[in-house]
Amino acid sequence: MSLVARLWRFLPLGRGTSQGPRLLLGGAPGSRCRCVLGRLRGFEVTGNPETFKRGLLFSALTYLGFETYQIISQTAVVHAAAKVEEILEQADYLYESGETEKLYQLLTLYKESEDAELLWRLARASRDVAQLSTTSEEEKKRLVYEALEYAKRALGKNERSFAAHKWYAICISDVGDYEGIKVKIANAYIIKEHFEKAIELNPKDATSIHLMGVWCYTFAEMPWYQRRIAKMLFATPPSSTYEEALSYFQRAEKVDPNFYSKNLLLLGKTYLKLQNKKLAAFWLMKAKDYPAHTEEDKQIQNEATQLLSNLKN
C-alpha cells in the first residue's frame, strides 16, 4: 500500500459528519462489543468535529514523519556501510603495499568506529607500527596496549570474526612482555583458546594455524627455570611438543604454500630440534631464498643463512 493510501485511511470523509472508518462488530444485544461501538458513536455525536479532524491530521503527519525517518535512517545505514567498505579497501591496499605508517594514520581517523572489521585492522596496524625499528621503546609499549584495546573492541562487536580472535590473541601475547612471567604464563591459556577459535571459524587461514604452531614451539622449548616457575604457579602449566608444533607448521604450509617466511624458518628450526638435518636444511634454504619484502623477511633471511652455515660446520 502506498504512503498516500495509508494516510488517506486516517482522514475523515466529510466535514462534521459521523462517517469514516466503522467497526463491524457482532454480538447479541447488550453485549460488550455493542457497548464499545455505542461509546464510539457517542463520541461522533457529542465530540467537536473540528478537534477530532485536527487530531487525525496530527496523527497522519506524525505517521508521515515516522515514515520519512525510517527512509532517512535506512539510507544512512546503507551509506555508512558503503563508506566502511571503501575504508577497508584502502586499508587493505596500504597493508599489501607495506605502507605501515600511512595505514595506521588512515585507520586512527576511524578509531571510534563500531565495525569489527575496521577495529581488528586498527589493532594490527598499531602493532605493526610498534614493531618498526624506528619506534621508541616508550611508544612501542603505548602502541602494544592500544592494539589490545582495539582487538578487544573488535571481538566484542563480532565474536564470529576469526580475525578478531586471532589479533586479540596476538595482542595479549605482546602485552605479556610487559606484565611479567606469571601473567604471561596465565595468558597462554587465553591465547591458545583464541587461536583455536580462529582456526575453527576459518580453517583456511594459514596465519592462525601458523600461530598455533608458534604457541606449541614456544612451550616446547621453554627453559627449565621457566617450567619450574610455571609448575609453582599453576597446577597444570601449559605445555607442548616439537612434534605438535611441526604438525601446525606443516598444516599451514599445506593450506597456503610459501605464504610466510617465518613459517619456512620455523619448519627448519623444528626439524633441527627433532634431529632431522636433511629436512631442516631444505626448509631453511627456502626461508633464505624467500623474497624480502619487509624488515622481518630480512631478519629471517639472516637467521636462516646463519643456521645453514652452522649445519655445514
Secondary structure as UniProt FT lines:
FT   HELIX           3..8
FT   TURN            9..10
FT   TURN            15..16
FT   TURN            29..30
FT   HELIX           32..46
FT   HELIX           49..96
FT   TURN            97..98
FT   HELIX           100..108
FT   TURN            109..112
FT   HELIX           116..131
FT   TURN            133..134
FT   HELIX           137..157
FT   TURN            159..160
FT   HELIX           162..179
FT   HELIX           181..201
FT   TURN            203..204
FT   HELIX           206..220
FT   HELIX           224..233
FT   HELIX           242..255
FT   TURN            257..258
FT   HELIX           261..273
FT   TURN            274..275
FT   HELIX           277..288
FT   HELIX           295..312
//
